[in-house]
Each structure stands twice: as C-alpha cells, then as structure tokens.
Amino acid sequence: MSEEKKKKSNAFTIMKDDSTDGHGGYGVGSVSLENISPVIVDPNEDRTFVDMGAMHARSEVERRVKFLPNKEDVPNGKLYWIVWVTVERGDIGSYYHGVTGCEVRVDRSIKRAYKSMPEHVNHMDKSMKGHVIVDHMDEKSQKLLADFLREFDSQMWKNSSDELKQALPE
C-alpha cells in the first residue's frame, strides 16, 4: 500500500451528522461529533492509529472483551490509550483543538478489560471544548501520540496551541 493511501485511511473524519439539516425531528440541536476522532495509542506495539470504532466502544482494542469497572480486576491488562482528538479550522487553517487521553487495560487471556466510561465521556467533551489532557499518560505513549499528530499533518501541528506542543514531547 502506498504511503499516500495509508495516510488517507487514517483520516481524521467522523460520521456526517448535521443535526440541523432541516428535518426538525429527533436530534435537532444535539452536539455534532463531526470534528472529533479517536486515536488509539498502543505502547506495547509502538503504534498509533485512528480507529473510528472507538466512537461506539468497538475499536480494535475494545472488541471481544468484557469491560469491568475496577482496574484491579484486570491486573495483567496491557495498557492502551484512546485519545480524543478534535480538529477545528481557524484563520490560519486547521489545527488540533482538543486532545484528551483515556486509559484502557486489556487482558485478552481472560477476555476482560478496564476503562472508565465516565472518564471517556468527560474527556470526549473536554476535547471538543479545546482542552489538552495528556499529563497522566506515560512518556512513551505521549511521544507516540506527538509523533503521530506531527506526521499526520505537520501544518495542523504547527497551527496548534503552545499548550498542546508543550504537553507532548518532541
């Protein structure tokens, strides 16, 4: 697969859902998720990728496991991060507006996993509001995320806030 095709398959897009498209029915006035994408950071395999399945808790790392509410119940779980990345467009062009990371622990051997649903909902909301919450992520995962965002679109990275650039290592 060519590098260009690979990049396009990782695009930051979401379902088109214009909640004010004129029909006046269910969902009018609801929040549009059009500019937010879930990025999976896998420090175990040194990889980072967009997985739209995470919008409905069906990402590659979330499938075929039962989620438990206590991290202690998944003591051997591998660490992953679902990072909610919101892209906005300003006078200078597109930029990474909000970036918030949420921990996920998965133990495939027992088909169990941990994640905090309230954290995921709150972090998604905070990402859409332009917050940067990555300080609780381990350094390796922060670096993987930073490299991914820079490589995905260097201009969007350049246009992003100093807060984001300072929160993620070079």
C-alpha angles and dihedrals in degrees: 000000000000119000090244093055090046091054093049091053089058094053121151099240137125137192114301104244113162100185091193100050093133103262092107093209136111116347099022109151093017121137115273115228092193096120102043127091132180113234117196116214113198109186090178092066098024093241138128126190144157113256113181089190088079088072086076099028090261102113121138091264095045099051124102096013134100114234119228124197096227124069090207089067090065101048095157096042119138115238121247132163128216105204118195108216119190119195121202134179121232138168091286094046135262120344142170101268103178131013121181128167127213125193122236125182118196129187106186092183091069096025091236132125142176131224133145108238093196089053091051093049093045094045092049088053092047091049090054088051092054102258124150112214112167104114092102091058119099116257095249092053091047090053092048090051094046092049091048094050092046093047095042092060119349092189093055088050091049091050093049126103124279086237090065094044091050093046093056120055125239 
